[in-house]
Amino acid sequence: MKLPGSVQHAIESKFGDITSASASGGGSINQAARVDLQDGTSLFVKWNSADLYDMFVVEEKGLNLLRNAGSGLKIPRPLHHNKDAEEQISYLILEYLPEGRSTSETDSMLGEGLAAMHQKTADTYGLDHDNYIGRLPQYNSPHANWIEFFINRRLTPQLKMATDRGLLDNRDRKAFEALFTKLPEVLCEEPASLLHGDLWGGNQFATGSGEPAIFDPAVYYGNREIELAFTYLFGGFGRGFYSAYHSAWPLQPGFDERKDIYNLYPLLVHVNLFGSVYAGQVKRIISRYS
């Protein structure tokens, strides 16, 4: 495939001559490619319009936070990002991690590694900068109280976006407001753990050596239950993942009753990204509490 000129120039000036470039899955947002160099190394590069440059800047910050957590998980190393005014593009160049075959051992290592990552904690919930989940803004202004953070920084912005766009209606808004009053009785206290923030099956795989890798984060410090809930949303992870996680750091009783509440956040994100096809799931969950 043909790379944008500014991307090709950056790679060749910083990393060496290119021998080939092939299109790669970049999710629903970016264009992406694997780039092979003459010295035998490979890079992963993704690009988008110049006005989305900040998305790559904060992705690099998130990847480095995860890499520094000492979890043992494979996380691609960010190498360079920039934007080009002439081509009107921005890009992020990463270490390339080859994909291999997942095994039960991979699942167990992922569970153990995620539990280790969650044990890196902060004094407040949130982060010192905002970032993105998908292409939507994710607001991280710190809160000392998890429930306030969950309401004010996670559910409310997405709910407002969905109602402003007519994807949810006033009855849905009132149902959420009713839920908000009940959350102190339903949710449990947990430390502010370092979270990947967007951990579903599409953002993890086994490397060529069978090690678990995670990528495309939406990092912040939060209640680890919201991360575990997300892993169930689109098919779930392997049984070995959950067994290993619970062995390393058991969840508090009642998680199964709380996980749907936590999944309101990614479901609202999907409503705002992909339309009302996800609104039914939101309505079914919220109706239990209205």
N, C-alpha and C positions, 0 to 999 in steps of 0.2 A: 504494500500500500504506500501511498505518497504521504509523507508527513508534512505538516505546515512548515514553511521555510524557516521561521524563527525557532521552532522546536528542533529541526534538523541541525541548524547552526549551533544552538546551545549544546546539544549532545556531542557534536563532533569537536567543538572547541574545548569542552570540559572533560569528556570521557573517552574520546577516540573515534576512529572511523567506523561508520555504519556498514554492515554487510547486508542486513535485511531488516524489514519492518513488516509486521503482520497485525491485522486488526484483532483486537481483543475485546472481550466484554467489559464495558465501562459503566454498567448499570443503565438506568433510564435517563441519566443526566448528561454525562460526558462522553466524548469520543475517546478511545483508548487504543494503545498499541503495545505490543512487545517489540523491542528493538534489540537486535543482536549486533554486537560489536566485533571488530576484527580480532581483538585479543581473546575472544571466546566468552566474554561476560555478556549478560543480558540486562536490560532495563525495562521498566514498565512506565509508560508515560500516558498521561491523560490531559485533555485540553478542552477549553470551552471559550465563551466570549470573554473579552477583557473586563467587562463589568462584573464578572463573577470571580475575579482574582482573589478577593478576600476569602472565598470558600477554600481555595487551595492553601492560603496562608494559615488559616486556623486548622485545616486538616493536618498540616505539618506539625503544628503545636500539639494536637491531639495524639498523633502517632508517637511523638517523642515522649509525651506523658505516659503512654502505655508501655513504650519500650523501656522506660526508666523504672517501671514498677517492680521489676524482678519476678515476674510471674512464670517465666520459663516458656511462655507462648511465643511463637514466631510472629513478628510484626514487621512489615516492610519498613526499611529505613528510608526516610525522605532524603533526597540528594540535592534537589534544586527546584526552585519555582521562580516564575517571572511572568511578565506580560509584555506584549508587543503592540505598540500603538499603531504601527502601520498595518499589520494584519488584523488588529483588533481581536487578539486572542490572549488568553492566559493559559498557563500549563504547570503541571507538577510532574517531576521526574522522580521515580522511586526505584529502590532495589526490586529486582524481579524475583519472585518466589515461584518456582515451578510447582504445578499442582500434581499430586499423586493420588493414591487410593486410600480412602479412609477405612480404618479398621476399628474394632472394639477398643483396641489400645489407644488409638487416636482419640476416641470419645472420652476415655478415662483421663487421658492427659489434658484434654480441653477442660473437663470439669475441675480437675485439680488446679490447673493454671488459672482458671477464672476465679476460683475461691481464693487463691493467693493474691490475685490482683485486687479483689474486693477487700482484702485485709489491709490495703494501703488506704488510709483514711485521712480526712481533713476535719477541721473544727466546725465548718459550716457546709451547707448544701449549696451546690452551684459551682461556679468557676470564676476566675478573674477576668474572663472575656466571654462574649457571646460567640456562638458558632452556628452550625447548621445541622438539620436532620433532613436528609435528602437535599433538596434545594431550598427548603423553608428555613427561616431564621429560628434559632433556638436560643431563648433568653436565659442567662445563667447568673443574674445578679444574686449574690449570696444571701441565704436566709439561715437563721439559727434553728428554725423549726421546719421539719420535713414536710408536714402537711400544708403549711403555708406556701412553701416552695412548690409543692406539687400542684396546688390550686392556682397560684399566681403566676408561676413561670412555665408550667407545662399545660394544664388543661385550659385555663382561661384564654390565653392567646390563640390557641388552635380553635377553640369554640367560637370566639369572636370572628375569626377568619371564615369559618364555615357558615355561621349565621349571616354575616355580611354578604356572602356570595350566594345565599339562598339554598345552601346544601343541607342545612338544618334549620328548623323553624323556632318560633318563640316558645312553643311547648317544650321542645328539647332543651332550650336554654333554662327554662324554669325547672326542668327535671334535674339538670346539672346543679343548679343552685340548691335544690333540695338535698342532693347527694353531698354537696360540700358541707352542709351542717352535720351530716352523719359520719364524716370521715374520722373525726377524733375517736369515735367509738369502734370503728372498724379496723383501721390501720394500726400497725404496731411500730414501736420505736426500734430503729436500727442506726448504727453509725453512718456517717457520710462516707461511703465507699467510692473508690475510683471505679467508674463505669465506662464500658465501651460506648454505651448509649444507643446503639442501633444494631444489636446483636441478634440477627436472625440467620437462617441457614445460608442465605446468599452472601453473607459477609464473613464466612469462615470456610476453610477447607483444609485438607491434609496436604502437606508439602510432599515433594518427591521422596523424602526420607520418612514419611509417615507422621511427621510432627504436626500438631494443630497450629494453624495460622489464622489470625483475625485481622481485619482491615476495614477501610471506609468507616471510621468511627464518628460518633457525635458525643465526644467525651464531656463528662462532668462528674461531680461528686454527688451521690444520691443514695437513697435506700436501695440496697442490693436486690430487694424483691422485685423492683420494677424491671431490672435486667433479666432475672430468672423468668418473670412472667412473659417477657417479650420472646424468649426462646421457644415458648409453647405456641405462639400465635400462628405461624405458618407451617404447621406440620410437626413441630417439635424436633428436638435433637435425639441422638441415640440414648438408649437406656443407660449405657455405661457412663455417659456424661452426667446424668442426674445422680446416679449412684455415687460416683466419685466426688461430685460437688458436696452432696449431703454428708459423706464420710469426712470430708475435710472441714466443713463448716455447716452444720445442720441449720436449716431454716426453722423459724419459730412455728409452733402449731397453728393451723388455720390458713396456711398460705394458699391452699387450693380455693378457699373462699375469697381471698383478696386478689388473686391474680387477674381476674377479669376487670376489676377496677383499674388496676395498673395498665392494662392493655387498652383502656380508653385513650391513652395518650397516642400510642402508635396508630390506633385506628382513626383517630381524628386527623393525624398527619396524612394518612392514606385517603381520607375523605377530601382533604384539601389538595392533595397531589393528583388524585386519580378520579375524583368525582363521587357522586352519590351512591355508587355501587357498594361502598363500605358503610354507608349511613345506616343501613338496616342492622348491622352488627352493633353499632353504637347505640341505637335505639333499644335493642333487645337487652343490652346490659344495663343501660340507665333506667329502664322501666322497672327493674327489680327494686330500685331504691327511691322511686318517686312517690 
